[in-house]
Each structure stands twice: as structure tokens, then as C-alpha cells.
């Protein structure tokens, strides 16, 4: 009986390893991150953003959002964010993919970008493809369906700046998407943690912190 149980355990372990060996890793930045994959929402924690997903090769509908912090001076900053928008990505094979964008250099350019956000997909071979951005969720995916697999989330990674694509409000039409889960795992976000502890500090602690910053 014990031998049978052990054999079943080994078989399940091998099946699990095979599933992840054939998955694609999609990386995002903390400024341009996923809110939803197909029908599954991505859960972000209070102090972090999910910036890595493991998905089965195939086509996926991603809901993204741009959110960036710009320093105006040493004690003043401004947060720029876009409305959520949609892209369709095609993961041809397993490997590392990166959703990238050209990060605006100034807060004024960031405000313009937030009105018309765009992104590109960097493939495992280094090639970069512009992604068509959509204001509304496509009602369906093109013919080729998503392969079976379970999405998971890993650690935070930063995106390299690359090219942009124009915003379009015309969704593609065809067959419906496959529903696969994309579970989030929390990882600390430096700005969120700093903001949290700043709100916990009293006036004397805040003043001491600002004096220390001035002295650096």
C-alpha cells in the first residue's frame, strides 16, 4: 500500500514539474502592471504589485494599468496613472517574455502617456513586437486558443523602456478566450512601504527624517 502511495506521489510531482516546464513567464514593471488575465483578476497586495505571471503558451487577453511616481522636488511628488486598458499577447513558446514601454522622462509627458498608454512585448529571442491597445475588453480571441495551464505569480522585476503602439477602441472578433487562473503573490513595493511608515510616524519623527534627507 505504501509503495502505491509513493508511486502516486512521484507521478503527481512529475506532472506538476512538466506543467511548469512548458509555461511561459511574462514579466511586467511596477509602472505598467496586470490587473486581469483572460477572465481571472490579478490580486495585488497593499504594499506590492504583481509583476510576473506564468502562463501556458497561446493567446491571452491582458488588462493593464499605468501608474508612475514623479518627484517634483525633495519633498513633493505626483502620481500619474491611466485608465485600465487591454492588450492581446501571443506566447508562441515557453520562455521569458517582457511587457515593456517607453517611460516618459517628465511629469508632463507622463500625463500625455497616461491618456494614450501603449506597450510592446519583448520575446525570448530579444525581438520586440508592438501591442495593439484597446480601450475595452475584447469580447473574443482570435482562432488559436490558449493551451491548458495554470497561471501563477512570482517576484518583482523591472521593465526596460522600449517602443509604443497607438491606442485603438476597436476590439477584434472571433472565438471566446480560455479561462485560466493567475494567482497573485505579494512582494514589497518600496514607495508603498515608505508611504505606510510615513503615515505611522509622528511629527517629530517626520521632521527628523526630512533633516536626514536634506543632509544626504
Secondary structure, 3 states (H helix, E strand, C coil): CHHHHHHHHHHHHHHHHHHHHCEEEEECCCCEEEEEECCEECCCCCCCCCCEEEEECEEEEEEEEEEEEEEEECCEEEEEECCCEEEEEEECCCEEEEEECCCCCCHHHHHHHHHCCCEEEECCCCCEEEECEECCCCCCCCCCCCCCCCEEECCCCCCCCCCCCCEECCCCCCCCCCCCCECCCCCCCHHHHHHHHHHHCCHHHHHHHHHHHHCC
